[in-house]
Amino acid sequence: MLPAKPVKPVKPLPSAAVFLGLGTAVAGCVAVGVFAGIFLDGRAHTSPLFLVVGLVLGVAAAVATVVTQVRRFL
């Protein structure tokens, strides 16, 4: 007989609450970036500049959040 292979522990699957929290975090990151950009554009009178910068930073923060959350389940 061949020796039995060791069994790897099974990681639990994420629940719906994890996905809800992840979606909320992504929406929050993008919203904070956009609203901060709009606020800074209103103060500095540079219409789309800070909006675009805030959007890019918000999306980058959202991607970083998704990556860190998904790594828990890999």
PDB file of N, H, CA, C and O in Angstrom:
ATOM      1  N   MET A   1       0.818  -1.185   0.000  1.00  0.00           N
ATOM      2  CA  MET A   1       0.000   0.000   0.000  1.00  0.00           C
ATOM      3  C   MET A   1       0.862   1.248   0.000  1.00  0.00           C
ATOM      4  O   MET A   1       1.965   1.265   0.546  1.00  0.00           O
ATOM      5  N   LEU A   2       0.345   2.273  -0.613  1.00  0.00           N
ATOM      6  H   LEU A   2      -0.552   2.259  -1.056  1.00  0.00           H
ATOM      7  CA  LEU A   2       1.023   3.551  -0.630  1.00  0.00           C
ATOM      8  C   LEU A   2       0.655   4.340   0.622  1.00  0.00           C
ATOM      9  O   LEU A   2      -0.457   4.218   1.136  1.00  0.00           O
ATOM     10  N   PRO A   3       1.594   5.150   1.110  1.00  0.00           N
ATOM     11  CA  PRO A   3       1.248   5.978   2.276  1.00  0.00           C
ATOM     12  C   PRO A   3       0.218   7.041   1.896  1.00  0.00           C
ATOM     13  O   PRO A   3       0.221   7.550   0.776  1.00  0.00           O
ATOM     14  N   ALA A   4      -0.644   7.361   2.824  1.00  0.00           N
ATOM     15  H   ALA A   4      -0.647   6.947   3.734  1.00  0.00           H
ATOM     16  CA  ALA A   4      -1.695   8.353   2.578  1.00  0.00           C
ATOM     17  C   ALA A   4      -1.089   9.745   2.502  1.00  0.00           C
ATOM     18  O   ALA A   4      -0.179  10.086   3.259  1.00  0.00           O
ATOM     19  N   LYS A   5      -1.610  10.544   1.574  1.00  0.00           N
ATOM     20  H   LYS A   5      -2.348  10.267   0.960  1.00  0.00           H
ATOM     21  CA  LYS A   5      -1.154  11.930   1.441  1.00  0.00           C
ATOM     22  C   LYS A   5      -1.751  12.764   2.565  1.00  0.00           C
ATOM     23  O   LYS A   5      -2.892  12.541   2.969  1.00  0.00           O
ATOM     24  N   PRO A   6      -0.975  13.734   3.075  1.00  0.00           N
ATOM     25  CA  PRO A   6      -1.552  14.596   4.118  1.00  0.00           C
ATOM     26  C   PRO A   6      -2.663  15.469   3.537  1.00  0.00           C
ATOM     27  O   PRO A   6      -2.563  15.971   2.418  1.00  0.00           O
ATOM     28  N   VAL A   7      -3.700  15.630   4.310  1.00  0.00           N
ATOM     29  H   VAL A   7      -3.782  15.221   5.220  1.00  0.00           H
ATOM     30  CA  VAL A   7      -4.857  16.406   3.867  1.00  0.00           C
ATOM     31  C   VAL A   7      -4.637  17.867   4.247  1.00  0.00           C
ATOM     32  O   VAL A   7      -4.328  18.189   5.394  1.00  0.00           O
ATOM     33  N   LYS A   8      -4.806  18.755   3.243  1.00  0.00           N
ATOM     34  H   LYS A   8      -5.057  18.493   2.311  1.00  0.00           H
ATOM     35  CA  LYS A   8      -4.692  20.194   3.505  1.00  0.00           C
ATOM     36  C   LYS A   8      -5.978  20.686   4.153  1.00  0.00           C
ATOM     37  O   LYS A   8      -7.066  20.252   3.776  1.00  0.00           O
ATOM     38  N   PRO A   9      -5.865  21.579   5.116  1.00  0.00           N
ATOM     39  CA  PRO A   9      -7.100  22.125   5.713  1.00  0.00           C
ATOM     40  C   PRO A   9      -7.841  22.981   4.689  1.00  0.00           C
ATOM     41  O   PRO A   9      -7.228  23.714   3.914  1.00  0.00           O
ATOM     42  N   VAL A  10      -9.133  22.878   4.699  1.00  0.00           N
ATOM     43  H   VAL A  10      -9.632  22.283   5.329  1.00  0.00           H
ATOM     44  CA  VAL A  10      -9.973  23.615   3.751  1.00  0.00           C
ATOM     45  C   VAL A  10     -10.246  24.997   4.323  1.00  0.00           C
ATOM     46  O   VAL A  10     -10.668  25.138   5.471  1.00  0.00           O
ATOM     47  N   LYS A  11      -9.995  26.023   3.497  1.00  0.00           N
ATOM     48  H   LYS A  11      -9.653  25.908   2.564  1.00  0.00           H
ATOM     49  CA  LYS A  11     -10.299  27.388   3.923  1.00  0.00           C
ATOM     50  C   LYS A  11     -11.784  27.643   3.732  1.00  0.00           C
ATOM     51  O   LYS A  11     -12.363  27.223   2.730  1.00  0.00           O
ATOM     52  N   PRO A  12     -12.402  28.326   4.681  1.00  0.00           N
ATOM     53  CA  PRO A  12     -13.837  28.600   4.530  1.00  0.00           C
ATOM     54  C   PRO A  12     -14.081  29.594   3.400  1.00  0.00           C
ATOM     55  O   PRO A  12     -13.281  30.499   3.162  1.00  0.00           O
ATOM     56  N   LEU A  13     -15.191  29.409   2.719  1.00  0.00           N
ATOM     57  H   LEU A  13     -15.841  28.674   2.913  1.00  0.00           H
ATOM     58  CA  LEU A  13     -15.558  30.326   1.646  1.00  0.00           C
ATOM     59  C   LEU A  13     -16.087  31.627   2.247  1.00  0.00           C
ATOM     60  O   LEU A  13     -16.677  31.624   3.328  1.00  0.00           O
ATOM     61  N   PRO A  14     -15.873  32.739   1.540  1.00  0.00           N
ATOM     62  CA  PRO A  14     -16.373  34.020   2.060  1.00  0.00           C
ATOM     63  C   PRO A  14     -17.902  34.061   2.011  1.00  0.00           C
ATOM     64  O   PRO A  14     -18.529  33.493   1.116  1.00  0.00           O
ATOM     65  N   SER A  15     -18.469  34.732   2.975  1.00  0.00           N
ATOM     66  H   SER A  15     -17.960  35.193   3.702  1.00  0.00           H
ATOM     67  CA  SER A  15     -19.925  34.854   3.020  1.00  0.00           C
ATOM     68  C   SER A  15     -20.371  36.101   2.268  1.00  0.00           C
ATOM     69  O   SER A  15     -19.550  36.873   1.773  1.00  0.00           O
ATOM     70  N   ALA A  16     -21.659  36.280   2.194  1.00  0.00           N
ATOM     71  H   ALA A  16     -22.326  35.653   2.597  1.00  0.00           H
ATOM     72  CA  ALA A  16     -22.209  37.451   1.504  1.00  0.00           C
ATOM     73  C   ALA A  16     -21.827  38.736   2.223  1.00  0.00           C
ATOM     74  O   ALA A  16     -21.694  39.783   1.588  1.00  0.00           O
ATOM     75  N   ALA A  17     -21.651  38.670   3.540  1.00  0.00           N
ATOM     76  H   ALA A  17     -21.759  37.820   4.055  1.00  0.00           H
ATOM     77  CA  ALA A  17     -21.287  39.868   4.298  1.00  0.00           C
ATOM     78  C   ALA A  17     -19.904  40.375   3.897  1.00  0.00           C
ATOM     79  O   ALA A  17     -19.657  41.581   3.894  1.00  0.00           O
ATOM     80  N   VAL A  18     -19.006  39.456   3.561  1.00  0.00           N
ATOM     81  H   VAL A  18     -19.207  38.476   3.563  1.00  0.00           H
ATOM     82  CA  VAL A  18     -17.668  39.867   3.120  1.00  0.00           C
ATOM     83  C   VAL A  18     -17.760  40.628   1.807  1.00  0.00           C
ATOM     84  O   VAL A  18     -17.111  41.660   1.635  1.00  0.00           O
ATOM     85  N   PHE A  19     -18.560  40.122   0.888  1.00  0.00           N
ATOM     86  H   PHE A  19     -19.087  39.283   1.028  1.00  0.00           H
ATOM     87  CA  PHE A  19     -18.709  40.799  -0.397  1.00  0.00           C
ATOM     88  C   PHE A  19     -19.427  42.134  -0.250  1.00  0.00           C
ATOM     89  O   PHE A  19     -19.112  43.090  -0.959  1.00  0.00           O
ATOM     90  N   LEU A  20     -20.378  42.204   0.654  1.00  0.00           N
ATOM     91  H   LEU A  20     -20.633  41.428   1.230  1.00  0.00           H
ATOM     92  CA  LEU A  20     -21.062  43.468   0.909  1.00  0.00           C
ATOM     93  C   LEU A  20     -20.096  44.490   1.489  1.00  0.00           C
ATOM     94  O   LEU A  20     -20.109  45.656   1.094  1.00  0.00           O
ATOM     95  N   GLY A  21     -19.268  44.062   2.412  1.00  0.00           N
ATOM     96  H   GLY A  21     -19.257  43.114   2.733  1.00  0.00           H
ATOM     97  CA  GLY A  21     -18.264  44.953   2.983  1.00  0.00           C
ATOM     98  C   GLY A  21     -17.236  45.386   1.962  1.00  0.00           C
ATOM     99  O   GLY A  21     -16.780  46.529   1.983  1.00  0.00           O
ATOM    100  N   LEU A  22     -16.867  44.486   1.071  1.00  0.00           N
ATOM    101  H   LEU A  22     -17.238  43.557   1.054  1.00  0.00           H
ATOM    102  CA  LEU A  22     -15.903  44.817   0.027  1.00  0.00           C
ATOM    103  C   LEU A  22     -16.474  45.848  -0.942  1.00  0.00           C
ATOM    104  O   LEU A  22     -15.783  46.792  -1.326  1.00  0.00           O
ATOM    105  N   GLY A  23     -17.716  45.670  -1.332  1.00  0.00           N
ATOM    106  H   GLY A  23     -18.277  44.903  -1.020  1.00  0.00           H
ATOM    107  CA  GLY A  23     -18.362  46.646  -2.217  1.00  0.00           C
ATOM    108  C   GLY A  23     -18.516  48.004  -1.567  1.00  0.00           C
ATOM    109  O   GLY A  23     -18.344  49.036  -2.216  1.00  0.00           O
ATOM    110  N   THR A  24     -18.838  48.003  -0.292  1.00  0.00           N
ATOM    111  H   THR A  24     -18.977  47.165   0.236  1.00  0.00           H
ATOM    112  CA  THR A  24     -18.961  49.257   0.443  1.00  0.00           C
ATOM    113  C   THR A  24     -17.622  49.971   0.551  1.00  0.00           C
ATOM    114  O   THR A  24     -17.552  51.194   0.429  1.00  0.00           O
ATOM    115  N   ALA A  25     -16.561  49.206   0.779  1.00  0.00           N
ATOM    116  H   ALA A  25     -16.618  48.212   0.878  1.00  0.00           H
ATOM    117  CA  ALA A  25     -15.222  49.795   0.879  1.00  0.00           C
ATOM    118  C   ALA A  25     -14.786  50.399  -0.456  1.00  0.00           C
ATOM    119  O   ALA A  25     -14.199  51.481  -0.488  1.00  0.00           O
ATOM    120  N   VAL A  26     -15.071  49.705  -1.548  1.00  0.00           N
ATOM    121  H   VAL A  26     -15.547  48.826  -1.522  1.00  0.00           H
ATOM    122  CA  VAL A  26     -14.711  50.222  -2.875  1.00  0.00           C
ATOM    123  C   VAL A  26     -15.491  51.504  -3.169  1.00  0.00           C
ATOM    124  O   VAL A  26     -14.919  52.496  -3.621  1.00  0.00           O
ATOM    125  N   ALA A  27     -16.791  51.477  -2.911  1.00  0.00           N
ATOM    126  H   ALA A  27     -17.256  50.672  -2.544  1.00  0.00           H
ATOM    127  CA  ALA A  27     -17.607  52.668  -3.158  1.00  0.00           C
ATOM    128  C   ALA A  27     -17.156  53.831  -2.284  1.00  0.00           C
ATOM    129  O   ALA A  27     -17.124  54.974  -2.738  1.00  0.00           O
ATOM    130  N   GLY A  28     -16.809  53.546  -1.043  1.00  0.00           N
ATOM    131  H   GLY A  28     -16.835  52.617  -0.674  1.00  0.00           H
ATOM    132  CA  GLY A  28     -16.349  54.599  -0.141  1.00  0.00           C
ATOM    133  C   GLY A  28     -15.037  55.215  -0.588  1.00  0.00           C
ATOM    134  O   GLY A  28     -14.873  56.433  -0.534  1.00  0.00           O
ATOM    135  N   CYS A  29     -14.093  54.376  -1.032  1.00  0.00           N
ATOM    136  H   CYS A  29     -14.227  53.386  -1.076  1.00  0.00           H
ATOM    137  CA  CYS A  29     -12.801  54.894  -1.495  1.00  0.00           C
ATOM    138  C   CYS A  29     -12.977  55.829  -2.692  1.00  0.00           C
ATOM    139  O   CYS A  29     -12.408  56.920  -2.732  1.00  0.00           O
ATOM    140  N   VAL A  30     -13.765  55.388  -3.652  1.00  0.00           N
ATOM    141  H   VAL A  30     -14.227  54.502  -3.619  1.00  0.00           H
ATOM    142  CA  VAL A  30     -13.972  56.211  -4.855  1.00  0.00           C
ATOM    143  C   VAL A  30     -14.750  57.476  -4.505  1.00  0.00           C
ATOM    144  O   VAL A  30     -14.428  58.554  -5.005  1.00  0.00           O
ATOM    145  N   ALA A  31     -15.765  57.360  -3.657  1.00  0.00           N
ATOM    146  H   ALA A  31     -16.026  56.484  -3.251  1.00  0.00           H
ATOM    147  CA  ALA A  31     -16.576  58.527  -3.298  1.00  0.00           C
ATOM    148  C   ALA A  31     -15.755  59.568  -2.551  1.00  0.00           C
ATOM    149  O   ALA A  31     -15.889  60.763  -2.813  1.00  0.00           O
ATOM    150  N   VAL A  32     -14.911  59.131  -1.628  1.00  0.00           N
ATOM    151  H   VAL A  32     -14.803  58.160  -1.415  1.00  0.00           H
ATOM    152  CA  VAL A  32     -14.080  60.087  -0.882  1.00  0.00           C
ATOM    153  C   VAL A  32     -13.130  60.804  -1.830  1.00  0.00           C
ATOM    154  O   VAL A  32     -12.943  62.016  -1.720  1.00  0.00           O
ATOM    155  N   GLY A  33     -12.531  60.073  -2.756  1.00  0.00           N
ATOM    156  H   GLY A  33     -12.683  59.089  -2.845  1.00  0.00           H
ATOM    157  CA  GLY A  33     -11.628  60.705  -3.724  1.00  0.00           C
ATOM    158  C   GLY A  33     -12.334  61.719  -4.603  1.00  0.00           C
ATOM    159  O   GLY A  33     -11.810  62.806  -4.848  1.00  0.00           O
ATOM    160  N   VAL A  34     -13.524  61.368  -5.081  1.00  0.00           N
ATOM    161  H   VAL A  34     -13.950  60.485  -4.883  1.00  0.00           H
ATOM    162  CA  VAL A  34     -14.272  62.271  -5.967  1.00  0.00           C
ATOM    163  C   VAL A  34     -14.736  63.506  -5.200  1.00  0.00           C
ATOM    164  O   VAL A  34     -14.583  64.626  -5.687  1.00  0.00           O
ATOM    165  N   PHE A  35     -15.297  63.318  -4.014  1.00  0.00           N
ATOM    166  H   PHE A  35     -15.421  62.408  -3.618  1.00  0.00           H
ATOM    167  CA  PHE A  35     -15.790  64.476  -3.264  1.00  0.00           C
ATOM    168  C   PHE A  35     -14.655  65.381  -2.793  1.00  0.00           C
ATOM    169  O   PHE A  35     -14.813  66.601  -2.747  1.00  0.00           O
ATOM    170  N   ALA A  36     -13.527  64.797  -2.446  1.00  0.00           N
ATOM    171  H   ALA A  36     -13.400  63.806  -2.483  1.00  0.00           H
ATOM    172  CA  ALA A  36     -12.364  65.617  -2.083  1.00  0.00           C
ATOM    173  C   ALA A  36     -11.879  66.409  -3.296  1.00  0.00           C
ATOM    174  O   ALA A  36     -11.507  67.576  -3.169  1.00  0.00           O
ATOM    175  N   GLY A  37     -11.881  65.781  -4.468  1.00  0.00           N
ATOM    176  H   GLY A  37     -12.183  64.833  -4.572  1.00  0.00           H
ATOM    177  CA  GLY A  37     -11.488  66.481  -5.689  1.00  0.00           C
ATOM    178  C   GLY A  37     -12.428  67.620  -6.034  1.00  0.00           C
ATOM    179  O   GLY A  37     -11.982  68.696  -6.431  1.00  0.00           O
ATOM    180  N   ILE A  38     -13.724  67.391  -5.886  1.00  0.00           N
ATOM    181  H   ILE A  38     -14.086  66.517  -5.563  1.00  0.00           H
ATOM    182  CA  ILE A  38     -14.702  68.443  -6.160  1.00  0.00           C
ATOM    183  C   ILE A  38     -14.523  69.600  -5.173  1.00  0.00           C
ATOM    184  O   ILE A  38     -14.583  70.766  -5.561  1.00  0.00           O
ATOM    185  N   PHE A  39     -14.306  69.272  -3.903  1.00  0.00           N
ATOM    186  H   PHE A  39     -14.258  68.324  -3.587  1.00  0.00           H
ATOM    187  CA  PHE A  39     -14.103  70.312  -2.899  1.00  0.00           C
ATOM    188  C   PHE A  39     -12.854  71.136  -3.212  1.00  0.00           C
ATOM    189  O   PHE A  39     -12.894  72.365  -3.161  1.00  0.00           O
ATOM    190  N   LEU A  40     -11.754  70.469  -3.533  1.00  0.00           N
ATOM    191  H   LEU A  40     -11.722  69.470  -3.574  1.00  0.00           H
ATOM    192  CA  LEU A  40     -10.521  71.197  -3.825  1.00  0.00           C
ATOM    193  C   LEU A  40     -10.634  72.008  -5.117  1.00  0.00           C
ATOM    194  O   LEU A  40     -10.055  73.089  -5.219  1.00  0.00           O
ATOM    195  N   ASP A  41     -11.369  71.500  -6.096  1.00  0.00           N
ATOM    196  H   ASP A  41     -11.839  70.621  -6.013  1.00  0.00           H
ATOM    197  CA  ASP A  41     -11.584  72.268  -7.325  1.00  0.00           C
ATOM    198  C   ASP A  41     -12.387  73.538  -7.042  1.00  0.00           C
ATOM    199  O   ASP A  41     -12.120  74.586  -7.629  1.00  0.00           O
ATOM    200  N   GLY A  42     -13.348  73.446  -6.165  1.00  0.00           N
ATOM    201  H   GLY A  42     -13.566  72.595  -5.688  1.00  0.00           H
ATOM    202  CA  GLY A  42     -14.139  74.626  -5.819  1.00  0.00           C
ATOM    203  C   GLY A  42     -13.314  75.682  -5.092  1.00  0.00           C
ATOM    204  O   GLY A  42     -13.512  76.882  -5.285  1.00  0.00           O
ATOM    205  N   ARG A  43     -12.384  75.221  -4.250  1.00  0.00           N
ATOM    206  H   ARG A  43     -12.223  74.247  -4.092  1.00  0.00           H
ATOM    207  CA  ARG A  43     -11.542  76.163  -3.500  1.00  0.00           C
ATOM    208  C   ARG A  43     -10.452  76.776  -4.368  1.00  0.00           C
ATOM    209  O   ARG A  43     -10.144  77.959  -4.225  1.00  0.00           O
ATOM    210  N   ALA A  44      -9.864  75.988  -5.268  1.00  0.00           N
ATOM    211  H   ALA A  44     -10.114  75.027  -5.385  1.00  0.00           H
ATOM    212  CA  ALA A  44      -8.728  76.462  -6.061  1.00  0.00           C
ATOM    213  C   ALA A  44      -9.138  76.935  -7.452  1.00  0.00           C
ATOM    214  O   ALA A  44      -8.305  77.470  -8.184  1.00  0.00           O
ATOM    215  N   HIS A  45     -10.407  76.752  -7.834  1.00  0.00           N
ATOM    216  H   HIS A  45     -11.084  76.318  -7.239  1.00  0.00           H
ATOM    217  CA  HIS A  45     -10.912  77.166  -9.154  1.00  0.00           C
ATOM    218  C   HIS A  45     -10.108  76.508 -10.282  1.00  0.00           C
ATOM    219  O   HIS A  45      -9.742  77.166 -11.256  1.00  0.00           O
ATOM    220  N   THR A  46      -9.841  75.225 -10.144  1.00  0.00           N
ATOM    221  H   THR A  46     -10.139  74.691  -9.353  1.00  0.00           H
ATOM    222  CA  THR A  46      -9.169  74.441 -11.187  1.00  0.00           C
ATOM    223  C   THR A  46     -10.090  73.281 -11.530  1.00  0.00           C
ATOM    224  O   THR A  46      -9.896  72.154 -11.074  1.00  0.00           O
ATOM    225  N   SER A  47     -11.086  73.579 -12.336  1.00  0.00           N
ATOM    226  H   SER A  47     -11.243  74.495 -12.707  1.00  0.00           H
ATOM    227  CA  SER A  47     -12.254  72.718 -12.494  1.00  0.00           C
ATOM    228  C   SER A  47     -12.003  71.212 -12.569  1.00  0.00           C
ATOM    229  O   SER A  47     -12.360  70.534 -11.605  1.00  0.00           O
ATOM    230  N   PRO A  48     -11.436  70.634 -13.598  1.00  0.00           N
ATOM    231  CA  PRO A  48     -11.407  69.164 -13.560  1.00  0.00           C
ATOM    232  C   PRO A  48     -10.122  68.573 -12.976  1.00  0.00           C
ATOM    233  O   PRO A  48     -10.015  67.351 -12.864  1.00  0.00           O
ATOM    234  N   LEU A  49      -9.153  69.395 -12.605  1.00  0.00           N
ATOM    235  H   LEU A  49      -9.240  70.387 -12.696  1.00  0.00           H
ATOM    236  CA  LEU A  49      -7.842  68.870 -12.203  1.00  0.00           C
ATOM    237  C   LEU A  49      -7.924  67.999 -10.964  1.00  0.00           C
ATOM    238  O   LEU A  49      -7.554  66.825 -11.013  1.00  0.00           O
ATOM    239  N   PHE A  50      -8.397  68.541  -9.862  1.00  0.00           N
ATOM    240  H   PHE A  50      -8.697  69.494  -9.822  1.00  0.00           H
ATOM    241  CA  PHE A  50      -8.422  67.776  -8.615  1.00  0.00           C
ATOM    242  C   PHE A  50      -9.491  66.680  -8.633  1.00  0.00           C
ATOM    243  O   PHE A  50      -9.373  65.686  -7.916  1.00  0.00           O
ATOM    244  N   LEU A  51     -10.526  66.855  -9.445  1.00  0.00           N
ATOM    245  H   LEU A  51     -10.623  67.662 -10.028  1.00  0.00           H
ATOM    246  CA  LEU A  51     -11.513  65.793  -9.597  1.00  0.00           C
ATOM    247  C   LEU A  51     -10.870  64.556 -10.194  1.00  0.00           C
ATOM    248  O   LEU A  51     -11.086  63.444  -9.712  1.00  0.00           O
ATOM    249  N   VAL A  52     -10.084  64.744 -11.236  1.00  0.00           N
ATOM    250  H   VAL A  52      -9.908  65.647 -11.628  1.00  0.00           H
ATOM    251  CA  VAL A  52      -9.399  63.615 -11.884  1.00  0.00           C
ATOM    252  C   VAL A  52      -8.364  62.999 -10.940  1.00  0.00           C
ATOM    253  O   VAL A  52      -8.257  61.777 -10.842  1.00  0.00           O
ATOM    254  N   VAL A  53      -7.604  63.848 -10.250  1.00  0.00           N
ATOM    255  H   VAL A  53      -7.690  64.841 -10.330  1.00  0.00           H
ATOM    256  CA  VAL A  53      -6.607  63.347  -9.302  1.00  0.00           C
ATOM    257  C   VAL A  53      -7.288  62.568  -8.171  1.00  0.00           C
ATOM    258  O   VAL A  53      -6.824  61.494  -7.789  1.00  0.00           O
ATOM    259  N   GLY A  54      -8.374  63.104  -7.642  1.00  0.00           N
ATOM    260  H   GLY A  54      -8.750  63.977  -7.952  1.00  0.00           H
ATOM    261  CA  GLY A  54      -9.111  62.418  -6.587  1.00  0.00           C
ATOM    262  C   GLY A  54      -9.705  61.104  -7.051  1.00  0.00           C
ATOM    263  O   GLY A  54      -9.721  60.123  -6.309  1.00  0.00           O
ATOM    264  N   LEU A  55     -10.198  61.088  -8.289  1.00  0.00           N
ATOM    265  H   LEU A  55     -10.185  61.886  -8.893  1.00  0.00           H
ATOM    266  CA  LEU A  55     -10.752  59.855  -8.840  1.00  0.00           C
ATOM    267  C   LEU A  55      -9.671  58.792  -8.996  1.00  0.00           C
ATOM    268  O   LEU A  55      -9.887  57.629  -8.656  1.00  0.00           O
ATOM    269  N   VAL A  56      -8.518  59.186  -9.505  1.00  0.00           N
ATOM    270  H   VAL A  56      -8.343  60.131  -9.781  1.00  0.00           H
ATOM    271  CA  VAL A  56      -7.413  58.231  -9.680  1.00  0.00           C
ATOM    272  C   VAL A  56      -6.942  57.701  -8.325  1.00  0.00           C
ATOM    273  O   VAL A  56      -6.712  56.501  -8.173  1.00  0.00           O
ATOM    274  N   LEU A  57      -6.800  58.595  -7.343  1.00  0.00           N
ATOM    275  H   LEU A  57      -6.987  59.570  -7.467  1.00  0.00           H
ATOM    276  CA  LEU A  57      -6.378  58.149  -6.015  1.00  0.00           C
ATOM    277  C   LEU A  57      -7.440  57.265  -5.353  1.00  0.00           C
ATOM    278  O   LEU A  57      -7.103  56.304  -4.662  1.00  0.00           O
ATOM    279  N   GLY A  58      -8.698  57.583  -5.559  1.00  0.00           N
ATOM    280  H   GLY A  58      -8.971  58.364  -6.120  1.00  0.00           H
ATOM    281  CA  GLY A  58      -9.775  56.757  -5.000  1.00  0.00           C
ATOM    282  C   GLY A  58      -9.809  55.369  -5.614  1.00  0.00           C
ATOM    283  O   GLY A  58     -10.006  54.380  -4.908  1.00  0.00           O
ATOM    284  N   VAL A  59      -9.619  55.290  -6.922  1.00  0.00           N
ATOM    285  H   VAL A  59      -9.459  56.093  -7.495  1.00  0.00           H
ATOM    286  CA  VAL A  59      -9.590  53.985  -7.588  1.00  0.00           C
ATOM    287  C   VAL A  59      -8.366  53.190  -7.143  1.00  0.00           C
ATOM    288  O   VAL A  59      -8.456  51.979  -6.943  1.00  0.00           O
ATOM    289  N   ALA A  60      -7.220  53.861  -6.986  1.00  0.00           N
ATOM    290  H   ALA A  60      -7.147  54.845  -7.149  1.00  0.00           H
ATOM    291  CA  ALA A  60      -6.020  53.170  -6.510  1.00  0.00           C
ATOM    292  C   ALA A  60      -6.226  52.635  -5.094  1.00  0.00           C
ATOM    293  O   ALA A  60      -5.803  51.521  -4.784  1.00  0.00           O
ATOM    294  N   ALA A  61      -6.862  53.410  -4.250  1.00  0.00           N
ATOM    295  H   ALA A  61      -7.205  54.314  -4.502  1.00  0.00           H
ATOM    296  CA  ALA A  61      -7.151  52.941  -2.892  1.00  0.00           C
ATOM    297  C   ALA A  61      -8.142  51.780  -2.918  1.00  0.00           C
ATOM    298  O   ALA A  61      -8.027  50.848  -2.122  1.00  0.00           O
ATOM    299  N   ALA A  62      -9.104  51.832  -3.818  1.00  0.00           N
ATOM    300  H   ALA A  62      -9.198  52.589  -4.464  1.00  0.00           H
ATOM    301  CA  ALA A  62     -10.076  50.743  -3.934  1.00  0.00           C
ATOM    302  C   ALA A  62      -9.405  49.456  -4.398  1.00  0.00           C
ATOM    303  O   ALA A  62      -9.712  48.378  -3.888  1.00  0.00           O
ATOM    304  N   VAL A  63      -8.499  49.559  -5.355  1.00  0.00           N
ATOM    305  H   VAL A  63      -8.250  50.434  -5.769  1.00  0.00           H
ATOM    306  CA  VAL A  63      -7.776  48.379  -5.839  1.00  0.00           C
ATOM    307  C   VAL A  63      -6.922  47.791  -4.722  1.00  0.00           C
ATOM    308  O   VAL A  63      -6.879  46.573  -4.547  1.00  0.00           O
ATOM    309  N   ALA A  64      -6.248  48.644  -3.973  1.00  0.00           N
ATOM    310  H   ALA A  64      -6.282  49.633  -4.116  1.00  0.00           H
ATOM    311  CA  ALA A  64      -5.425  48.155  -2.861  1.00  0.00           C
ATOM    312  C   ALA A  64      -6.293  47.470  -1.812  1.00  0.00           C
ATOM    313  O   ALA A  64      -5.886  46.461  -1.236  1.00  0.00           O
ATOM    314  N   THR A  65      -7.478  48.005  -1.559  1.00  0.00           N
ATOM    315  H   THR A  65      -7.808  48.825  -2.027  1.00  0.00           H
ATOM    316  CA  THR A  65      -8.392  47.392  -0.601  1.00  0.00           C
ATOM    317  C   THR A  65      -8.864  46.023  -1.084  1.00  0.00           C
ATOM    318  O   THR A  65      -8.908  45.068  -0.308  1.00  0.00           O
ATOM    319  N   VAL A  66      -9.216  45.931  -2.361  1.00  0.00           N
ATOM    320  H   VAL A  66      -9.180  46.707  -2.991  1.00  0.00           H
ATOM    321  CA  VAL A  66      -9.676  44.657  -2.913  1.00  0.00           C
ATOM    322  C   VAL A  66      -8.559  43.617  -2.849  1.00  0.00           C
ATOM    323  O   VAL A  66      -8.800  42.467  -2.481  1.00  0.00           O
ATOM    324  N   VAL A  67      -7.350  44.013  -3.201  1.00  0.00           N
ATOM    325  H   VAL A  67      -7.153  44.947  -3.499  1.00  0.00           H
ATOM    326  CA  VAL A  67      -6.234  43.068  -3.186  1.00  0.00           C
ATOM    327  C   VAL A  67      -5.983  42.539  -1.783  1.00  0.00           C
ATOM    328  O   VAL A  67      -5.787  41.337  -1.601  1.00  0.00           O
ATOM    329  N   THR A  68      -5.986  43.421  -0.790  1.00  0.00           N
ATOM    330  H   THR A  68      -6.145  44.397  -0.939  1.00  0.00           H
ATOM    331  CA  THR A  68      -5.728  42.962   0.572  1.00  0.00           C
ATOM    332  C   THR A  68      -6.858  42.084   1.093  1.00  0.00           C
ATOM    333  O   THR A  68      -6.600  41.142   1.843  1.00  0.00           O
ATOM    334  N   GLN A  69      -8.093  42.363   0.720  1.00  0.00           N
ATOM    335  H   GLN A  69      -8.303  43.128   0.111  1.00  0.00           H
ATOM    336  CA  GLN A  69      -9.214  41.548   1.178  1.00  0.00           C
ATOM    337  C   GLN A  69      -9.240  40.191   0.490  1.00  0.00           C
ATOM    338  O   GLN A  69      -9.548  39.184   1.127  1.00  0.00           O
ATOM    339  N   VAL A  70      -8.922  40.148  -0.792  1.00  0.00           N
ATOM    340  H   VAL A  70      -8.672  40.967  -1.309  1.00  0.00           H
ATOM    341  CA  VAL A  70      -8.975  38.890  -1.535  1.00  0.00           C
ATOM    342  C   VAL A  70      -7.823  37.971  -1.147  1.00  0.00           C
ATOM    343  O   VAL A  70      -7.975  36.750  -1.184  1.00  0.00           O
ATOM    344  N   ARG A  71      -6.695  38.524  -0.781  1.00  0.00           N
ATOM    345  H   ARG A  71      -6.571  39.516  -0.751  1.00  0.00           H
ATOM    346  CA  ARG A  71      -5.543  37.688  -0.387  1.00  0.00           C
ATOM    347  C   ARG A  71      -5.845  36.825   0.831  1.00  0.00           C
ATOM    348  O   ARG A  71      -5.202  35.795   1.035  1.00  0.00           O
ATOM    349  N   ARG A  72      -6.799  37.229   1.627  1.00  0.00           N
ATOM    350  H   ARG A  72      -7.321  38.066   1.461  1.00  0.00           H
ATOM    351  CA  ARG A  72      -7.156  36.410   2.789  1.00  0.00           C
ATOM    352  C   ARG A  72      -7.727  35.066   2.396  1.00  0.00           C
ATOM    353  O   ARG A  72      -7.624  34.103   3.155  1.00  0.00           O
ATOM    354  N   PHE A  73      -8.331  34.984   1.211  1.00  0.00           N
ATOM    355  H   PHE A  73      -8.415  35.767   0.594  1.00  0.00           H
ATOM    356  CA  PHE A  73      -9.012  33.764   0.802  1.00  0.00           C
ATOM    357  C   PHE A  73      -8.236  32.958  -0.232  1.00  0.00           C
ATOM    358  O   PHE A  73      -8.746  31.965  -0.750  1.00  0.00           O
ATOM    359  N   LEU A  74      -7.021  33.370  -0.534  1.00  0.00           N
ATOM    360  H   LEU A  74      -6.606  34.177  -0.114  1.00  0.00           H
ATOM    361  CA  LEU A  74      -6.217  32.603  -1.504  1.00  0.00           C
ATOM    362  C   LEU A  74      -5.274  31.664  -0.815  1.00  0.00           C
ATOM    363  O   LEU A  74      -4.525  30.945  -1.476  1.00  0.00           O
TER     364      LEU A  74
END
